[in-house]
Amino acid sequence: MTSDAGAHDTSATLRPILALFAGVLAEVFTIITVVIVVYGHRLVAGGQSEQEMQAYGLRAAAIVGPVFGVIYTFLMALWVMRKVNDRHLPHALLVAAGLAAFIARRRLESSR
């Protein structure tokens, strides 16, 4: 009986870390999706100039990024919630906090 209680305590401790990791993972999946869309377009429309390709990349990132960011964040929140019996809102907020921290760090690095 004590081993079950210890396992439950360990999983309860790791859930917030998993939720933050899921938020970061959602952003990584979003970046991968944007890269796939942009490079897929480059393969299909190979006759465009570098300036046209760059303009398309910026437009595609502005559309694909937010749409898939929401989708991946939702899916990662569902993934974290699959074994959570209580405190759903705090876990979902931790997923969002992980995503927000990753985005903030990336923007700070790009503004330098």
Contacts in CASP RR format, 6 or more apart in sequence:
PFRMAT RR
TARGET T0000
AUTHOR 0000-0000-0000
METHOD contacts of the structure
MODEL  1
MTSDAGAHDTSATLRPILALFAGVLAEVFTIITVVIVVYGHRLVAGGQSE
QEMQAYGLRAAAIVGPVFGVIYTFLMALWVMRKVNDRHLPHALLVAAGLA
AFIARRRLESSR
11 83 0 8 1.000
15 80 0 8 1.000
15 84 0 8 1.000
15 91 0 8 1.000
16 91 0 8 1.000
16 94 0 8 1.000
18 80 0 8 1.000
19 80 0 8 1.000
19 91 0 8 1.000
19 92 0 8 1.000
19 94 0 8 1.000
19 95 0 8 1.000
19 98 0 8 1.000
20 94 0 8 1.000
20 95 0 8 1.000
20 97 0 8 1.000
20 98 0 8 1.000
20 101 0 8 1.000
21 98 0 8 1.000
22 76 0 8 1.000
22 77 0 8 1.000
22 79 0 8 1.000
22 80 0 8 1.000
22 95 0 8 1.000
22 98 0 8 1.000
23 73 0 8 1.000
23 76 0 8 1.000
23 95 0 8 1.000
23 96 0 8 1.000
23 97 0 8 1.000
23 98 0 8 1.000
23 99 0 8 1.000
23 102 0 8 1.000
24 98 0 8 1.000
24 99 0 8 1.000
24 101 0 8 1.000
24 102 0 8 1.000
25 72 0 8 1.000
25 76 0 8 1.000
26 69 0 8 1.000
26 72 0 8 1.000
26 73 0 8 1.000
26 75 0 8 1.000
26 76 0 8 1.000
26 95 0 8 1.000
26 99 0 8 1.000
27 69 0 8 1.000
27 72 0 8 1.000
27 99 0 8 1.000
27 102 0 8 1.000
27 103 0 8 1.000
28 102 0 8 1.000
29 68 0 8 1.000
29 69 0 8 1.000
29 72 0 8 1.000
30 65 0 8 1.000
30 68 0 8 1.000
30 69 0 8 1.000
30 72 0 8 1.000
33 64 0 8 1.000
33 65 0 8 1.000
33 68 0 8 1.000
33 72 0 8 1.000
34 60 0 8 1.000
34 61 0 8 1.000
34 64 0 8 1.000
34 65 0 8 1.000
34 68 0 8 1.000
37 60 0 8 1.000
37 64 0 8 1.000
38 56 0 8 1.000
38 57 0 8 1.000
38 60 0 8 1.000
38 61 0 8 1.000
41 53 0 8 1.000
41 56 0 8 1.000
41 57 0 8 1.000
41 60 0 8 1.000
42 53 0 8 1.000
45 56 0 8 1.000
48 56 0 8 1.000
69 99 0 8 1.000
73 95 0 8 1.000
73 96 0 8 1.000
73 99 0 8 1.000
76 95 0 8 1.000
77 91 0 8 1.000
77 92 0 8 1.000
77 95 0 8 1.000
77 96 0 8 1.000
80 91 0 8 1.000
80 92 0 8 1.000
80 94 0 8 1.000
80 95 0 8 1.000
81 88 0 8 1.000
81 91 0 8 1.000
81 92 0 8 1.000
84 91 0 8 1.000
END
